[in-house]
Amino acid sequence: MSAFSHIDSLQEKIFRKLTPEAFNGLAMEIFHYQARENTVYRDYINFLGIDIQRISNSYEIPFLPIGFFKNHKIISGIFDEEIVFTSSGTSGMQRSKHYIRNLELCKKSFINAFRVFYGEPAEYRFLALLPSYLEREGSSLVFMVEELIRAGGYAESGFFLYEHDQLADKLKIFSSDKTKVILIGVSFALLDFATQYSFPVGKNIILMETGGMKGRKEEITRAELHKHLCNAFQLKSIHSEYGMTELLSQAYSTGDGRFIAPPWMKVIVRDIQDPFQILPEGKTGAINIIDLANIHSCAFIETQDIGKLHPDGSFEVLGRTDSSDVRGCSLLFS
């Protein structure tokens, strides 16, 4: 069996019901594959002097610093990519690149993640206020929303740049019926919209922020943003999406500031000073992520986000490490 045949067979297991034991076993299989077939990851492991044969569970797997996506082509195996996703950033900043071998796997990951938390996309109209993402190429967030709109099948769904008048009109119209609506927006754009407009929306409307102040506004906390949006539209809570260019999967929060990851994605918190020291629940540290959907790049990512885990499996994102670049997805601190 070829390397790709083997890994393609593993893909079929990712989105099945995963017990902790099944997750650990699948993570270990993917780890051994990537430690062999991903040259950048393999060189990094060798540089650390780690004997992969001594690693017996997913907590011992070394995590690749996310900055490598800026300077290296992070792929497992050799393939011609179907698309390259690029990260957002300020002018002149070097952007991360995620080379996607299989767009169907990418779609399956975010559609299944959406189903875990919200049900079928066909139950929703989607409105997207993502001006900074629409104005550049290679946004994984725009691609995800495009596919959700397509899966939803509503002609009234769509994107907005700066047409706040049209967006307000649609929200008012949609508030009068029972069809569920998700308005997903980058934080600075939602804040601009809420500053310009203030009116009660229906209980069928969900506002979801994706982070992303990007230096466009004076920094405010996520809690302050949510309070402003709740007051403007008379909502009880604001939802949040946690994702990044380097991952194929997303976690969601329904308004309490705590994110839940889908079953094939796991968050581990490490000591900020010692990246190889895993911290217990409740302790604040830097976030590591296992995303099993990242079979063709690297499934084990050392992010530059700070957060903590809770006993129920949820996690908070509290900020950024001091040395990290400004990233659109996480400039808001909880």
C-alpha angles and dihedrals in degrees: 000000000000121000091252092047089054095047092044088057089053090053089068090062098051099081097038120101104290122203115200088259092050091048091051092048094049092045090053092050091050091045093055090047094050094042085059104035103032105077096194093048091044092051091048092052090048091049089055089051092234120161103216091201088068093058109099105168141024094261090065096051113114114242122223113233108248092230089075088076088068097056106024140049101246106202135138110224125349121295145139106253120232093211140353118224116206129199126242121247146146122287113293094013117133109246130218118243126208114195110211117207096179122030091185089061089049092052092045091053098054096035091052091045090052090050091053092060107024110018126234118358087222088073092064144069109214124213117184127199100186107136099157092047095046091052094064137047128250102035112158089196092057090047091051094050092046089056093046089052090049091049091047092055098205115140089207092064119098154120130287129201107183100328094122093157091058092045092051091050092051093049091051092049094045091048089067097063136054101246111116116244132195119199105195117188147163108255100245091050093049089049091051090048093048091049091054097040135036122177137128115266127204125267087250091068122094119191112204124186123201098194118248121140090151094187091299093118139022104279116262130177122260088245091055091049092050092048091052092049093045091051094046095051101024094242128153095220145003121225124222137205122210115200142123141200092256093058132063094204134067137208123212139209122202094205112293095095092253122113126213120205123215116254094265093053125071132187121212123182120220133193110268092222096040112037091192094057113092115211127219125245115291095028119115117234143123120306126247118188132203109199109178090192087070090080094134097046120023123312095195113070129177102207129197093233123112120219148124139241126235127212092252091060096256121125139204128220107218105173145295135298112260095245096051127106120249106269124192095227098058114026088112113085121207 
